[in-house]
Amino acid sequence: RYLRTLYLGLQSRWQAEHRRRHFYWRMMFESADISMLRLLEAFLKSAPQLVLQLSIMVQQNSIEPLQGLSASASLVSLAWMIASYQKVLRDSREDKMPMSYKGAVVQILWHLFTIAARAIAFALFASVFQLYFGIFIVTHWCIMTFWIIQGETDFCMSKWEEIIYNMVVGIIYIFCWFNVKEGRSRYRMCIYYIITLSENAALTILWFLYYDRQTTSDFNALILVCVVSSSFALGIFFMFIYYCLLHPNGPIFSHRSVGCIFRQQPPPVPGSPVEAVTSPPRSLPRTTGGERDGAPGERDSCVPVFQVRPCAPPAPAARAPRTERPVIRIDLPRKKYPAWDAHFIDRRLRKTILALEYASPITPRLQYRTPGAPQEVLEYETTV
């Protein structure tokens, strides 16, 4: 996959101007897939190793240099993978604003401290209650998995693949927050961190009550409790810094940050012909900083993202003859947000769409299945 991404990136640099975009977006899709696999690998491998190493350190009441270096590398890799995936995911979607490097660094610090507090709390509890720690982890994983399934994610093509994916993401939820669904996530995030704070406090207090006084002094035990609480507090602090100052969409907790992308569109004018639906452009340009600022009060307004036809019918005029275009029929309902193809449609279909775009002199039309409608509706804005 790395070699494939490198090849596509070189092709996007070496090809002619009209072919660069084709290879560039294929490279971005490959890079997003690689980042997801790296993220899953990190939490399936590095996270358990980190808890095991910290638990051994607590039991032995000593830290060897190589052991400490390995634990630090595991912790940094977990925080790095989450921030890296979020940045690559935004870069691969034209409907999303790209994440700045400052935002990526702050996000790394946010996850670094929250995961550190979580892992230390796990290690402290596991050093005394090995069996109960296993029961706690399995219970938390089951609850998080059912929570994710209840959220009805749409990452995979089939139901059982989606369930397996949710089970793997449930392992990530053991250690940190990971958004897997479009839309506002502030309430789900608040619920998750309230649960995490309660669990960290309970695990640390139980360890403090039953730890071995012969191997660990009271002063060292108090320091470990302070490390868990201060690390979690620092992580939450950097999370607020990210969402209040460095989020690509602007301050999320501001009352003016209400997005318009999910707002219901006005109903179409009755009697308009179906053929008024036009073919989509090849891409949706990102909004620049000057366009986002605009005039006062412009930010609260909402221009329809999916607009089939103007509200008022245009004056009758001679229409140019329509050019036959290739049509891609997709037996799936279109999602409520743009650029969902990069996550929902499988890789083979995405490659077919890119190949047709590359081979056709004009943009192909996409037709999605519309539940409850007697006829198919042409897609009119897409970022494939």
N, C-alpha and C positions, 0 to 999 in steps of 0.2 A: 504494500500500500504506500509506503514511503517513496519507493522508486516510482510508482505510478504517479503520485502527486508531483514529484520532482520533474518527471517527463512532461506532464501537462503544463506545469509552470514554465518550463523552457519553451514549449511549443507556443504558449501565449506570448512569449517575448519574441520569438523568431518568425512567427507566421505574419502574413500580410494583415493590414489593418482590419479588414472585414472578417477575418478568421480569429483574431485574438480573443474577442469576447467569448466565443464558443469554448475555446480551451481554458480560458480564465475561470469560467463558472464551473466547468467540469473539475478543475483543480480545487475550487472552493468546496464543492460537494464532497470530494475525496478527503479534503482536510478536515471537514466537519465530522465525517465518519471516523477518521483516525482519532480525533480528539475524544469522541464518545468511547471508543474502544480503550483508549489510554485511561480515561476516567474510570471505567469499570474495572480495568486491570489493577489500578492503584488501590481502589477500595476493597477488591477481593484479595489482594496480596499484601500491600503495604500496611493497611489499617490493622489487620489481625497481628502482624508482626510488631507493630508499634505497641499495641496493648500488651503483648507477651513480653517484650523487652522491658517496658516500664514496670510490669508486675514483678519481673525478676529483680530489677533494681530495688524495688520497695522491699522485697523479701530479704535480699542480701544487705540492704542498707548501705550500698556502695555503688559507684558508677565507674566502670572501666572506660578508658578513652574511646576505644573502638566501638564499644557498646553504645556510648552516648552519641558518637558520630552517626552510627547506623540509625538510631532512633530519631535523631534530628533530621536525617535525610528522608526518612519515611514520613515524618510530619510535614516537611516542606513540600514533598512530592504530592501529598494529598491536597494541600491548599493550592499548589501551583496548577494541578490538573483541573480543579473546578474553575479557577479564574481563566485558565487557557481555553477551556471548552466554551465558557460564556462569551469570551471575546471572538473566538473563531465562529461560533454560531451566529453572532450578530454580523460579522463580516460576510457571512455566506447568505445573508438575507437582505434584499434590497428594501424591504419594508421596515427594517429596523435601523436605527441610528448606530453607527459603529462606536464601540467602547474605546475611550482614550486609554493611554498607557498609565496615566495617573489613576484612573478608575480601576484598572487591572491590578495595580500595586496595592491600592487600598482594599480591594476585594481579597487579594492574597492574605493581607494582614487580618482581615475580618475572619476568614475561614481558618487561618493559622491559629489564632488564639481560641476560637470556639472549639475547634477540633482538639487542641492541646488540653483544654479544660475537660473535655469529654473523655479523652483517652486517659488522663491522669486519674479522673474519678473512677473509670473502669478498672484501672490497674490497682488502685487502692482497695476497692471492693473485692476484686478477684484474688488479691494476696491473702485475704482472710476467708472469704466465702466462695470457694471454687465452684461447688455444685450449684449454689444459688445464683451465682453470676451467670452460669450457662442457662439456667431457667429464665433469668431476667432478659438475657439477650434474645432468646428464642421468642419470648412473649412480646418484647418490644418490636422485633422484626415482623411478627405476625400482625400486630396492630397497625404498623406503618404500611405493610403490604396491602391490607384490606382498605386502609385509608386511601392509598393511591389508586387501587382498583375502583373504589367508590367514586373517585374523581373523574373516571372515564377518560383516561388518556388515549391518544390516537397515534402512537409512534409506529406501531407495526401494522401489517396488513391483515392478519388473522387474529381471532379472539385468543387462541391459546398462545400464540407468540406474544401477544400483548400481556397476558398474565405472567408469562415467564419474564418478560422485560420488567414488569412491575415488581416481581419477586426480587430481581437483581437490584432494582432501584431501592427497594426496601432495605437492603444492606447498607446503601449509602445513607439512608435516613437514620441508621443507628448512630452515625457519627456527626452528621451535619445536615443542613437544609439544602435541598436541591429541587429547583422548580422544574416540573415536568409537564405543565399545562399552560396553555395560552390564557391571557386575561390577568386581572388583578390578583396578586398573590399576597398582599399585605396581611389579610386576615388569616390565611393559612399559615403564613410565616410566623405571625404572632402566636397562634395556637401551638405551633411546633416548638418555638423557643420557650414558651411557658412550660410545656411538658418537659423539655430538656433541662431547664433550670430546676424544676422540681426533682427530676431524677438525679441530677448531679448533686443537689443538696442532700437528698436522702442517702445516696450511696456514700458520700463523703462522711456524713454524720454517723452512719452505721460503722464505717471503718474506724472512725475516731473513738467510738465507744468500745470496740472489741480488738483493736490492734495490739500487737505483742509489745508490751512495755520493756521487755528485756533487750530486744534488738533495735527498737526505735524510741528515742527520748521524747518527752512531752514537747520540748521546744521544736524538734524536727517535725513532729506530727502537726503542730500548730502552723509551722511554715508551709507544709504541704496543703493544709486546708486553705490558707491565704493564697497560695499559688492557684488553686482551682478557682476560687471565687474571683480573684483579680484577673485571671486570664479570660474567664467568661465575660467579665465586665468590659475588658478591653476589646474583645471581639464584637460585643454589641455596640460599643462606641464607634468602632470603625465601620460597622454596618450602617449606623446612622449617618456617618460622614459620607459614605458612598451614596446613599439614597437622597441625602439632603443637598449634596454639593456636586457629585461627580457622576450621577446617573445619566446615561446618554439622552434620555427623554426629558431631562430637567428634574427639578425637585419633585420627588414622588409624593412626599407628605404635604405638599402645598395644595391649597384648595383650588388652584388654577391648573392642576396637572391632570384634570379629568380628560381622558382621551376620547376621540370621536370615532374611532375605528369600529367600535362595536355598537354604535348608535343605530337605531332602526332607521332605515331609509324611507323617504316618502313613497307612497304607492305610485305606480306608473299611471300615466294618463290613459284612460280606457279608449280603445279604438285605435291605438297606435300599432302600426304593423310590426310583426316580429322581425322583419328584415332590418329594422332600424338599429338592431344590435350590431355593433361594429366589431371588427377584429381587434385583438389587444395589441398594444405596443410590445416590443421585445423586452422592455424592462421599465421599471418605475424608478425615476431618478430620485436619489436621496434629497431630502430637504436641506438646503444650506442654512448656515447660521443667519444670514440676512433675511431669508424667507421665513425663518421661524420667528424672528423678532417682529417684523412687520409693523403695522400701525397699532396704536393702543386699542385693546379690546379685540384684536384680531385673533389672539390665541384662543379665546373662548369660543369662537365660531367654529363651525365644522363643515368642511366641504365633503360631500359624499365620496367615499372611496370607491364604492361600486355604484356607478351611475349608469343606468341602462340608456336613458334618453332624457333630453331636457324636459323641464316641467311644462313648458308651453310648446305646442307643436310648431315647427318652423314653417315659414311661408313656402308654398309649393313652388318648386323650381325643377328645372330639367336635371335629372340625375344621371351621372356618368355611368356607363355600363359597368356592372360588377365583374371583377376579375375572379376567376375560379381559384380557390385557395385549398390547400390540403386541410383536411379536417381530422382531428384526433378525437375519437369518441372514448370517453372514460366512463365506465359503468360504476361510478362512485358519486355521491353527493358532494357538491362543492362546500368547503368549510366557510365559516363566517369571517375568516381573516385571510389576508393575501399571503402569498408565498408559502402556503401550506404544503405545496407539492414537494418541497425539499425534505419534509419530514414524514409525510403520509404515503406518498406514492413510492413504491419500491424502486430499487436502483435500475432494474431493467427498463421499466417504463420511463424513468427519467432519462436514461441514455437514448431511448427511442425518440423522445421528444427533442432532445438536443440534436440528434442526428437529422431529424426532419427539419429542424430550424436551420441546420448547417447546409443541408442539401437544397432547401427551397429558397428561391429568390425573395419570397414574401413570407410574412409570418403565418404559421399555421393557426387555424381556429381550433379552439378546444370546446368540446361539448361534454357537459357533466349531466349525470342523471339527477333529475329534480323530483324528490318524493312528493306524491300527491298531485303532480302536474301532468296534463295529458300529453305534453310534448317536451322535448328537450329544449334547454335554454343555452344559448351561446355564451361562453365566458367572454367577458369584455375587458377585463384587466387582469393581467397575470405577470408574474416575475420569473417564469420558467426561462 
